Amino acid sequence: MRDEDQLDDRQVTLDDDAYGHLGRLAAGLLAGAPVAEPAGPGEPAVSSGSYTVDPPFFGDGDIGRLAVCAAVNDLAVEGVEPRWVTLGLTVEAGLPAALLRRALTSALEAAREAGVDVRGVETRVVRAGDANRLFAHSTVGGTVPTTPAPPSPVSPGDVLLLSSPLGGWPVHLLSVREGLGLENLVPSGCHPLNAMLREVLWSVAPGTVRQVRRIARGGLARVLQTQASAAGRTVRISEEALPIPHEVESAAGLLGIDPLRTTDEGCLCLCVAPGVAEDVRDALRAHPYGREATVIGEVTDTAVPVALLVERGGRSQRLDGRSRMRPEPSRLR
């Protein structure tokens, strides 16, 4: 039986969304389709995303703000300067017009903050119950600058930083979803980060910021695993250095989630040359969304491609896909 026939025989599940399997499934179903090469310096680049976050309206934001911020950040971490955005909304019949206005206003405010033009808005209405009130799709376009230098391979000695505290996004959303009221203590951190990244990249020599990664499905653990595999080296972080606020740590335990293995829209992981780590940290801290940036670890010279967490007691734990906590909940984006 052909691989595509085997794929046709399976059904899509919520776990496919929570763990990012659906993208690989789609790639398998489209095997053989032409794939565009990454854009080069001076060329246009585009990023699109669909958003089904639950709930669509949360404590300090909503799906409109998320749709703009997430797509802008997807381009920005690749070194692209976002220029414009289009927005599509799938609206359930019966949604109060005030909520639709809220989502659109939030999207417009996020676009203004990111410095991008809103080039178009498209809406469609579906039957009540078909879209969890509101789904969104956004497309952001930009250009690849000729400088700074594009991301370069991770090397032994490189330093790892986080731009902000970890875990706020999942705790905030799940608190609203489950009616716990903790969202008043833990902000979501849903912001456009392109201006902050631009300042960081221009603050150091080209090429010294090796990579910037969003904390997407699978969390920081997956980001570090990917870096370790690409470098063929052990990536080591310190539990004591991780910026997980007490409120987030307590709430995560109550919710049964692991902040290291969960999507976090407000946090970026940067891998930089050792000589510029302090400069990058200071540049991040100079921006309102990076005030709590911190160094969390390094790429070692050990030729074993694993990610390790050094616990407070000194024991090393391998950051693989397993966790004692509940699996990452679906629809966090």
N, C-alpha and C positions, 0 to 999 in steps of 0.2 A: 504493500500500500504506500502511495506517495505521502510525503510529509504533509503536504497541503490537504490531502484527504483526511489524515488523522486530525489535523486542526479543525476541519469542518465538522468532525464528529463530536467535538467537545462544546460545552456551554460556558458562556462568560459568567463569572461569579464576582461578588463584592471583593473577595480577596485579590482578584486581578487588579482592581483599582487601588486597593490599599498598599499593595507591594510593588506596583509598577509593572506587573506582568502583562497588562493589556497592551502596552507599547510593543513588547516583544512578540505578542500574539499577532498584532496588526502587521508587524514587519514580516512575520512568517507567512501570513495570508497574502502579503503583497510581494512575496519572493520573486526576484527578477525584475521588479519595477525600477526604473531609473532613479537614482538618488543624486541630487545636486551636490557639487563640491562646496566646501565652506567658502564664504565670501573672502576675497583678498582685500588688501589696503585700498581705500578709496571706493570700494564697491558697496552697493546697497545690501542690507541684510534684514531678514524678517523673522519674527517669532510669533507663533500663534498658540493659544491655550484655551481650553474649555474648563469651566468652573461650575461645580455642583455642590459647593461647600454647604455643610449642614451644621448649624442653621445659616440661612443666607443673610440674616441680620443679627449681628452679635454686639457685644458690649461697646466697643470703641470703633466699630467699622461695619462693613457689609460687603456683599458680593461684588458691588460695583467698584469699590476701592480695591478689593483683591484682584479683580480682573485686570485693572490697569497696572497696579504695583507689581504683580507677579510677572506679567509679560515684559514690562520694562526691565525688571531685575534679571529675567532670563537672558535678555540681550546684553545687559551691562556686564554680567560676569564673563561674557565672551570677549570683552573689550570693545563692544560696539556702542556707539553714541546714539541712543534712541531719539527719533525726530517726530514721529506721528503715531497715532493709535486709532483704530476703529473698534467699535463695540457692538456686539449682537446680544440681544436679550430674548430669552424664551420665557414668556410670562403666563402663569396660570390664570384662567378666567376666574374672576372674583377677587383678585389681588387688589387691595385698596390703592387708589392712585397715589396716595401720600407715600406709600412704601416704594412705588416705582419712582416717584420723584426723588426720594431719599437715595436710592441706588444710583440714579443718573447724576445727581448732584455730587455724590461721593466720588464717582468716576471722574467727573469734570475737575473737582478739586485735586484729586490725585494726579491727573494729567498736568494741571497747572504747576503743581509742586515738582513734578518730574521734568518740566520744561518741554513737554511734547504737545503737539497740536492734535485736537480731536477732529479727524477727517470724515467721520461718518458714524451714525448710530442706526442699527436695524433692529426691529422688534417683530416677534411672532407670538401669537396667543394660542395656547393649547387648553384642553379641557381641564377642569379642576381635578387635582390629584395626580396629574401627569408630570409635574415639574418641581415638586417641593416648593411651590410658590414662585421661584425664580431661578433660572439657570443663566449663565453668561458665557460669552465667547469673545476673546479679544485678539487683535492682531496689531503688533507694534513693528514699525519699520525704522531703520536707522542706517548709518554708514559706518564702515570700518575705518578708523583713523589710520593715517600713515605712521603716526607715533602716538603713544608709546609702543614698544615691541609687543608682539602677540605672546600669549602664554607659552612657556617653555617647559621642558620635562622636569619633573621633581628629581632632586639629587640628594645624596647623603649630606647631612648637616643642615638642610633647609629647616626652617622654623614654621610651626603651625600656630595660627591665631584664630580666634573667634571675634567677630565684630560686635557682638552684643550677648547678653545673657541667653542661656539655652533653655528651651522648654516653655516659653511664654505662650506661643501660638497654640499648641495642642491643649494645654491646660485651660486657656481662655475659652476656646471653642467648646471643649467637652464640658466645662462648667456650665456654659449657657445651655448646651444640648441636654444636660441631665439635671438642670435646675438647682445647682449647688450654690450659686451666688458668689463663687470665688473670682469671677471675672472682674469684680471691683478692686481686687487686690493685685491681679496679674494682668498687665496690658497685653494685647495681641502682638504688638510689634509689626503690624502690617504697614510698611512704608516703602516709597520708592527710594532705592539706594544708589541710583546712578550718579547723583551729584557727589555723594560721599566717595564712591569708587574712583570717580574722575580725579578728585583731590588727592587720593592716595596714590594713584598711578603717576601723577605729575610731581609728587613729592620725592620720588626716588628715581634712580637711574633706570632706563628702559631694560626690561628683561629680569630685573631683580624681584618683581612680583611674579612668581612662577605660575601660579594658578589661583583662581577664585572660584569657589563652588557654593551654590545654594545648598541649604540643608533640606533636601527633597525627601521623597519616600524612602524609608529605611533609616533616615536620620543621619546624624554625624557618623555613626558606626559604618554605614554604607559608604559615605564619602571617604573615610579613612581606608576602608578595605580597597576601594578603587584606586586610591593613590598608592597604596602598598603594592598592589598588583602591577600597576603601570611602572613603578620604579624598581620592582624586584627587590625591595628592601623592607625591613620592619619599620613601621610607623608607630611611635610610642607617645602616648599622652598621659598626663598626670591627673588623677581624680581630684587631688587637692587644688589644682589650677583651674578646673572647670567652673565657669561662671553660671552656676545654677543657684538662683536665689532660694532662700529658705522657704518662702511661700510656694514656689514652684515645686521644690523637692517634696514638701508635705502634701501638696495637692496631687502630685503625680502618684505618690504612694496610695492616696485615697482612691484615685481613679484607676489605679492598677496599670499605669503606663510607664515606659522607660524613656526619659528625655533623650537618651543617647540613640534611641532607635525609632524616633518619631519625627515626622515632617516639622519644620520650623521655618515659617515664611519670613520671620524678621531677622534671621541670623545667617551670616556668611562665614565660610571657612577659607582662610587665605594661607597659601604656602609661599614663603618668601625666602630669599637668600639670607644667610645668617647675619651678614653685616648690616642689613637694613631693617631688622625686626623691630628695633626700638623706634626708628623713624616711622615705620608703617603703623605701629601701635599709636604713636603720638598723633599721626595724621587722622587716624580713625577717631581718636578721642576728641579731636578738635571739632568734630561734627556732632550735632545733637543725637544722631542715631548710632553713634559709635562710642559714646562716652565711657562705656564699660568694656571696651575691647581689651583683650588679654591674650598673652601667650599661653598655649596649652600643651605644647609638645614639640617633637622634632622627628625628622626622618633620620634613622640610624644607618650605620654602615653594615648592619647584619643582613646578609643576602638570603633572608627568608621573608617572602611577601605576606606578612600578616600585620594586623593592627592590634596593638596591646594597650590596655589601660592599667597603669600602675596605681593600685589602690592605696588608700591612706596608710594602711598597715604595711605596705611594701610588697605585697603579693601582686603578681602580674596576671591579668585576666585577658584572654583572647576575645576581641570584639568580632565575633562572627554573627551569623543571622539568628542565633538562638537567644532567647531571653526568658527569664522566669516570669516576666510580666505578661499581661494580655497582648495579643498581636496588635499592630498599629491599627486603630479604627479607620474605617473607610470614610471618604468624603471630608477630608481635612483640607481640600483645595477645590 
